[in-house]
Structures are given as structure tokens and as C-alpha cells.
């Protein structure tokens, strides 16, 4: 297991005081200051506080091109990625473009047959099945040099909308909209694929207003798409900067008010969650995985149909199917995890900076989740591989803070040019394909990069907390206030930390530790999920606050994140 230590976030007392003077709750003022905010304006969640679309490089060219295509009655096909961001981006594109008068269909490739992105094979399939004039990519395409070339050869024009990091060469598409492409000055580099597509629609609608197709009264409302934008943004684990927090807050507001699409309402119901209390946690851990399961084990067109149908009955049938696929995914994952832990039986974290594992029996669609679980357990950049046919294996990687996974793969491919067939991704998650017989060589090369880039202290898991919480705030009302804020990736939910006396501890269901803790003469119920080891009598506890409802009574309980002796 990895070494873990608890630390307290530092914050500017002056920033906290300024926020407090602007009317922010004193505890929230301290939490926000610790997350780098100093002005209550950065907390704005209204739509008029969004960064303007015009700042997105080439978005006006995309709007003009699409407006021309709509007026000429040209046929468009959306080519989507097969994860929750790709599915929501596809649904946003279809609903938005149709509302603006476009003739548009979609195709979502089966990841096991066609791989990732706009490949020449997918262009061929799209041309045969849909014969489009224009292909619009969502959440992919920035690396699709060969696919775009194939589309150009066939006379199909391509609009790329993506947020992934570009390579040195860009595809020769008609237009590329991506906040991460060179020379793009857009203030939020963290838009998810669905966020980029939403911005393209905003620019397109503005262009059509300029052309007199609509006016402010007759134009279609695009804010109805924000539940989809929020889901894709949270599920893709992009950083919730100020702009993304607005998109998510607006989407959650619609869900809580019951103004959401039939498919999202059905996913809440299938997950046993209440939409009127929707939180980012629900989107990331209940709805997202059910949507992702289709792309992992079956075909994401099922997930896209769930998000694009307006028939509540049909949405409910699909949501139940997605729920069943997700249960199957969990069973497969549990088996793969057991195999992985057996393979890593002799793994000693102190000697290694990275983990690479491969097993013949593994399922390509689930390796990413297994990589994520192993990374959590050992706190090392981790890549898990599964067979991909034709003597190839596919890897999915997850990283830790301070280790840019895509750049690491780039370095491996430069140092050993024949090793990696193809790769792509982000700082924290990436994918690659190698030959099965090159696994050991890759493992060694990846470990060299890990050893070079990572220090011993970076390989220690640090649980950052917000320090002690005053007794007065252990209330359901304070928890409600915190739950109303948008927390998530890059804007972490509050974790407090204090010294407690452990009055009582017992094991629940052989898996969890139920605790009675005491501080300043007050007693608190607490639970530590997935832990059964006995605690010392005095302990430093890092915890989150939770309102536990039972028989109509709401009580505060502490959800333990980590414990060390006081």
C-alpha cells in the first residue's frame, strides 16, 4: 500500500476576509480562499457570467460554415466518442443543430472494431451508411489526421470540435474548435467535449440571428441543453474552473427543478437517486457510470438514444438496460481487480514508480476503471492492458498529481520509436496500443520515465484537508449550504480534520468501521467505508460531513477519509 499523510491547505487570510465582507459565509469564505478564490464574482453561477464564445479560436468560422450548410440543406453526421462526455456532446449536437434547422444524424463507432477517433475506417463506414456532406466530430478528432484526410479525399468536409491535447500536427479539417489548440486564447482550457459543442451552438445561433433567421424572441432556447452539458462535464472529470462551475451549476439547477431531459430523469431513477437533490457526486458516480457502461461493454448508441429520446417510457426502458450493463461491468471489473492484485502480489511500491499490468483474459472496455482502482490503492501512475486482436494489446492509464501521462507516453515513444503503435489523452488519463510481445519493453521504458520524473514525496498520497471545523457547524443546515455549492475536480469538496477520542468501534458487514467519536465533550457518529483495522484511542481524523436521514430524522455523521494516530 502507499504511504498516506494528512495535511491542511494553506489559504490567504486576506482573501477569506474579503470574501466574508462580500457576504460569503465565514466557513465558505475560508474554503474558497484555500481553493484560490479572492473575489465573490468568481462564484457567479449565472449564465451571463460565462466566458464569451468569441474568445474560442475559429468558433466564428465554424458558425459561419454551419449556417451556410443549414441554409443549403446539407446533410451532417456527428461522429462521437464512446464515453459519457462523447454521448452527452453527441446529444447536445443533435438536439441543438436540429433546433437550429440542420439535417443531422449521428454515428458512434464500436470501440472494439474501429478504435478511437475519426479513423479512415469510420469515415468509410459513415460514407457508406449515411452519405453525409459534412462530418462534425464531438469529443474527438484533434488527432485524426488520417481520418480527416480520408474524408477530404471523398469530398466530405470536416468540422472538428474537441478538447483533447493536440499533437505537433493538426488534421486538415475545414474548421477546428478546441480551446487547447495552439494560439487559442479562450480563458477556460478545461471545457469538456460537451462544453465545446455547446459553445459552437451558441456561436451558430448568434450567426443565424445576424443573418435574420431568428430574432431574440424566435430563436431556439439552448439553455435547455445544460443538464446534458453538466453531466458530460462532471463525468469527464475535467477541472471545474469558474466557467465549468457555471455550466454545472446551471445544469444542476434545471435537474433540481425537474426541467431535465427524459433520459436524465430516467438515469436518476435507475440509479435510485433523487433529481431534486442532484449534486455533482450523483453525476460523477451514479449517472456517468451507467452511461459509460454502454460504451465499455456494448455500443454507446444506446446511451445516446437515452439522451435524445423525448419518450419517457422509452427512456426508462433504456435506463434500465444501462443499469443492467453497469452491473455486468461491475462484476467483470471485480474479477479483473482480483486478477490484477494477484499479479501484483509481489509488487513493492517502495521499489517502483509506475505500474503496468496485462492479462489475456481482460476486457478492453473495463481496463480504465481497473487502472483507476489500482492507482488509488498503490498511488502510482498505472496502465492496465487487455488483448486487442492481431497480436496487439490496448492500454488505459490513470495518473497521480505531478505526472503528465500523455507527455510521459510521448517521451517513451520518442526514446523508443518502435514501441508504441499509437497513443493519446490528457495529463491524468491516457490510452495506447502496443504489440503484445512489446509489453515488457514498454513496462521497463515507462518505469524509467516514472523514476526520472517522480520524487519520493510525490509518491506519497497526501490527503489535503481544510483543518478543523468549529462545533457550531456540525448541523444539517450547514451541510445543506455546502451541498448547494459546485465541488469537483480541481475544486475539491471540503474535507475537515480534527483530533478525536475513539469511544467505540465495531465492524459492519465485515467491511466497514462504525465509530463513535468525541471532541470537546460532544459525540459524533462516524463511518470509515472499506476499512476494518482497529483505531488508537486518540486519532487525527480527516472526514467529510454527511446528513444521514433515518425514519424522518436527519443526523450529522462523519464520513472518514483517513486516520492517523494523534
N, C-alpha and C positions, 0 to 999 in steps of 0.2 A: 504493500500500500504506500501511497505517497505521504510525505510529511505535510502536516497542515498547521498553520498558526493563525491566531485571531489578531487583527489589527483594527485600529479606529481611524476612519477617514479624517483627514485634516480639513478645515474649512476656514474661510475668511470671516472673522467675527464682524468686520465692517460690512461685508456683503449681506450677511444674515440680518444685521441691524437695519440696513437699507430696505431689504425685503419686508421686514417686520413693519417698518414705518410706512410702507406702501400697502399695508393692510393684510399681509400674509400671516397666517397662524404661526406663533413663535417656533413650534417644533418643525413645521414645514419649512419655515424660513431657514432654519439650520440645515435641514436635509437638502434643500435646493442649493444652498451655498456650497455644501460639500460635493455637489454634482456640477459645480462650475457656473451656476447662475448668479447674476447680481442684480437683475432688473426684472420686475414683475411683468414687463412686456414680453419677456421670453416665455412666460407661462400662458400667453394668449392662446385660446383654443378655437377662436372664431375663424371662419373661412377667409375673411378679409385680411387676416394676418399671414396667409400663405405667401411664400415667395412667388413672384410673378412668373408666368410661363415664358415670357420673352427672354428671361435670363438663360434659358436652356438652349444650347447651341443647335442650330438648324431646325428648331421646333417650328419656326415660321415657314421655312421651306417645306417641311412635312405637311403643315396645314394647307399651304397653297396647292401643293401637289395632290393631296387627298380631296380638297374641294373641287379641283378640276376633274378628278376622276369620278367624283359623285355626280357632277353635272353632266359628264359624258356617259353616265350609266355603265362605267367599267366594273368588271367583276373582281372582287377582292377575296383573298383567302388568308385567314390568320393562321400562322404556324406557331404553336405554343410549346412551352416546356412542360414536362410531365410532373411538376411538383405543385404545391398549393399556391405559390406565387404565380407560376405559369397558368394554372387553372383559373385563378381569380383575374389575372391580366387578360386572359382569353375572353372570359365572361364580360369584363369591362369593355373590351374592344368590340365584341359582338353587339352588346346592348347599346353602347354609345354610338358606334358607327351606324347601326340600323336606325337609331333615333334621329340621326343627322341625315338620313336618306340614302345610305350606302347599300349596295347589293353585296352582302358579305357572308361567307361561310367559314368553316374552320377545319383544320386537320391537326390531330395531335399524334405524333409518331409513337409507335410502340417502342419503348426504350431498348428492349432486348433485341429487336430486329434492326433498328435504324440508328441506334446510338443517340448522342446528344446534339442539339443544334440543327441548323438548316444544312443538312448534308446533301450532296448531289442525288443520293437515293431518294431522299424525301422530296426534293424538287421534282424528280421523275414521277414519283407516286402522286404528288399534288397535281402535276400537269395532266397525268392520265385520268385521275378521278374527278378533278374539279375544273380543269382548263381555265385557270384564272388569268386576268390581265396583270394583276398586282398581287404580290405576296407581302403581308405585313407580319414581321416576327414580333412576338412578345416574350420578354424574359430570356431571349437568346438571340444569336445572330452576329454578335460582335466578333466572334472568332470564326464565322462561317465563310471563309474566303473561297473555298472550292464550291460550296453550295450556291453562293451568290453568283459566282462565275457561270455555273451551270444554268441558273435562272436567266442570266443575261444572254447566254448563248441561245436560249429558247425564246427570247423576246419577252420574258416576264420581268416587270420592274419590281424592285425590292425596296421596301421601307423597313429599316432595322430599328426596333425600339428595344433597348436592353439596358442593364445596369452593371453587368459584369465587367471586370477589368479587361481592357483591350491588350492585344499583343503589339509587337512593333509595327505590324502591317494591318491596315483595316480592310475589310471587304469592299469591293467596288459597287456598293449599293447606291440606289438613286438618292436616298437620304438616310443618315444615321442620327438618331436621337438617343444619347446616352450621356448622363452627367459626368461619367468617368472617362469620356474620350478626350484626347489632347485639346487644349485651348477652350474647353467648356468652363465658363466661369460661374455656373449655377451654384448658389450658396449651399445647397444640400447635395453632397455627393452620395448620400445614403438612401436615396429613393430606391424602393424595391421595383421590380419589373412592372408590377401593377400600378405603382405610383407614376412611373414614366409614361405608361399608356394613358393614364388619367390626365396627365398634363398635355399630352398630344391632343386629346379630345377637347380640352379647354381652349387650346390654341386654334383648333379646327373650327370650333363653334364661333370664336371671335372673328375668324377669317370669313365665315359664312354670314355673320352679321354685317361685316364691312361690305360684303357683296350684295347686301339687301335680301338675302334668302330668308333671314329671320330678323325680327327686332327683339328688344329686351322682353317684350310681352309674349311673343310667339315661340321663342327659342325653347328647345327641349331642356328640361332640368337635368343637370349632370350630378347634382349633389345626391340624387337617389342611388348613385353607384358607390357611395362612400362606405357602406357596410362591406362591400366586396374589397375595396381598397384597404380598409383597416385589417380585414382577415389576412389578405396576402402579405401585408407589411409586417404584421406580427409573426405570422407563420414562417416567413423567410429569415427571421432573426437578424434583420438589418438594424443598424443603430437608430434608436429613437431620438434623433436630434429634434430641434424645435419644430421643423417643418413636418417631419413624420409624426410627431406627437399631435399636431393639429389634425392630420389626416385620420389618425387612430381615434382621437377624442371625438371627432365628428361622426365616425362610423359607429363607435360605441353608443353615442347619444341616440342615433337612429335605432340601434338594436334595442336599447332600454325602453325606447318609446313605442316599440312594436312596429316601427316603419322599416322593415327589412325585407329582402327577397325571400320567396318561399323556400328556396334551398337552404338558406342560412338559418331560417326558423326551424326547418326540419333537422338540420345538423345539431342545433341546440337540444332539440327534443331527443334525438337519438343518443346524444351524449349525457342525457339526464341533467342538463344544466338549464338555469333559468335566464332567458334572454333579458328580462327586465333588470337583472343584476349583472349584466355582462361585464367582464373585466378582460384586460389583455391576457391574463393567465388562461381564461376559457378559450380564447382564440388560439393561443400557442400550444396548449396541452390537451384540449378536448376537440375543437373543430378542426384545427390544422392537421393533426394526425389521421383523422378519419378521411379527410380529403386526400392527403398524401398516400394513404394506403392503396388507393386505386392505381396511382402511378407506379407504386412499388411492386404490386403483385399482379395487377391486371392491366387496365387500359384507362388512362386519365379521361377519356371522352365521357366516361360515366360520371366523374366528378364535375366535368364541365356542363353536362346535361343537368345535373342537380342545381347548378348555379344559374342556368339560363332558362329553365322552365318556369312558367308562371302558374302552373297547375299544382296546387298544394298536395293533392293526392299523389301525383307522380313524384314530386319532390320527396315526400315521406317514404315512398317505396324505395327510391334510390338511396336516401339517407340510411335506411335500414340495411340495404345491401353494403353500403360503405362501412357501416358499423361492423357487419359480419366479416368483411375483408380485413378490417383493422384488428379484429380478434384473432383471425388466422395469422396476420402479420406478427401479432404479439407472441403467439405460440412458436412460430418459426424463429423469431428473434431470441426467445428464451433458450431454445435448443442450440442456436448458434453461439449464444453467450457462454453456455456451459462448455461447448467445444473450445471456444477461444480461451477460457480460463484454464482448461486442461492443457492446451498448447502453451500457455504462459505460466504453467505450474512452476517452472524453474526460473521464471523471469525475476531478476532482482533490480528494482528501479534504480538503486544507487549506482549500478554499473552502466545503465543505458539512458540515453537522452530521448529516444524515439521508440515506437512500437510499430512493426509491420507483421501482419499475420495473414495466412492464406489457408483455406481448407477446400478440398474438392467438392464437398457436399453443400457448400454455402450458396445462398440465394442472392443474386445480384441486387435485387430490389431492397434488401434489408441491411446490406453491409454498412451503410452510412449510420444507421441507428446503433449498430453494434460498435462501430468506431467511437461513436459519441459516449456510449456506456463505458467502454474501456478507458477512454480519455478521462472520464470522471473518476474512475477507480484509481488509475495509476498516475494521473496528471502528467501525461507525456503526449506530444503530438502523435497521433495514431492513424495508421492506414490499414483497413481490412480489405482483403481481396477475395473475389469469387470467380469461378470459371466463366468465360465469355464465348467459348467455342473457338474453333480454328486455332487452337494452341495459344489463345490469348487469355489473360485474366484482367478483370476490371477492379480498380481500387477506389475506395471512397475514404477520404481523410477528414479528421477533425483536429483542430489545433488548440493551443493554450495561448494566453496573453504573451505578446512579445515575440511570437514565432509566426511569420507570414508564410502560410502554407503554399500558396501559389508561387511565391517567389522562391521558396525552397525547392519546389519541383522544377522551376525554371533553371535554378543553379545545377541541380542534378543532371538535367538534360544538356546543359552546356558543358559540364565536366565529363559526362559520358554520353555523347550524342546518340549512340545507337540503342540506349537503354529504354527510353520511354517512347511509345508509339505516338500518344497524344495526351494532353493534359489541359486543365483549365480550372478556374474557380476564384475564390476570394482569399482573404487573409486567414479566416477561421475555418473554411471548408473548401475542399477541392476534390477533383476526380481525375483519374488517369487510367490508361490502358498500357499494359506491358505484355511481353511474351511470358508464358508460364515458366519457361526454363531460365528466365532472367530474374526470377523473384529474389534469389539470394544475393545476386549482384546489386539489385535495387535496394534491398534491405540494408546492405553494407554502405552504399553510397548515401542513402537517406540519413543513416546514423552519423556519418561523417559530418554532414551539414548540421544536424542536431547538436553534435558535440562542439562544433565550431561556433554556432550562433548562441547557444543557451548556457547561461551560468548556473551554478548550483542553486542560487537563491531563486532564479526564475522557475526552477523545477519544484519549488515548494508551493503548495496550494496556499493562497492567502485568502482568508475569509475577512473581507472588509466590512466593518460594522459602523454604525452611526453612534456608537458609545451608549451610555446609559440613558434610560428614559425615566422621567420623573413619575412617581407613583400616581399622580393625578390623571395621567393619560392612559392608564390601563382600563379603558372603557369602550363599550361597543360604539359610542358616538365618535370617539377619536379614530377607531378602526374604519368606520364608515367614511370619515373625512379622508383618510389615507387611500381607501379603496376607490374614491372618486377621482383620484389623480391617475395620470397615464405613466406607469412604470414599465420598464422592459430593458431590452438590450441597450447597453451604453447609457442607460438612465435607471440604474438598478433599484428595485423595490427596497424599502428600508429594512435593515437588519439591526436590531439593538443588541447590546451586550452588557451584562452585569454579573456581579458575584452573588450567588445564591447558596443557601443551605439546602441540601437534599434531605427532605424529611422522609420521603417514601419513594420506592422504585419497584415496579413489578413488570414482568414481561407479558405483553398482549399478543395472542395468536402466534406465539413462538417467534415473532418477527420485530415487534416494536417495543420501545421502552416507555411505560407510562410513569410520569413523575409528579410528585408534589414538592414544590419548591417554596422557599421562604426568603423574603427580603424585607428589611425594616419592619418586622412583625406582621407583614401581610403574606398571605399564602396564594400560590398560583398553580393551577393545573398546567401540566406541560406534557408533550409527547415528542419522542425522537423516533421518526419512522426509519425502519431498516437497521436499527441498532439494538443490540441486546446486552452489551457489556456493562457491567456494574460501574456506577459513578462514585467518585470520592465524596466525602461528607460535605466539603466546601468546593464549589466548582465555578469557573468562569464560563458562562453560558451565552452563546450567540443565538439569537432567536428572532422569529417573526411573530407578529401579533395576529391572532385569528379569532373571529367571533364564532363560537360554536353554539349552534341552535339545537335545543333538545326539548321536546314537549312544550314548545312555545316559549321557553326561557332562553335568552341569549347570554352566554357567559364567555368571558375572555379566556382563551387558552394560549399558551406559548408553543409555537412550533419550533423545535430545537434544530439549529443548523449545525452546530458543533459545540463540543465541550472540552475544556482542558482544566487540569487541576488548578485551583485558585492559589 
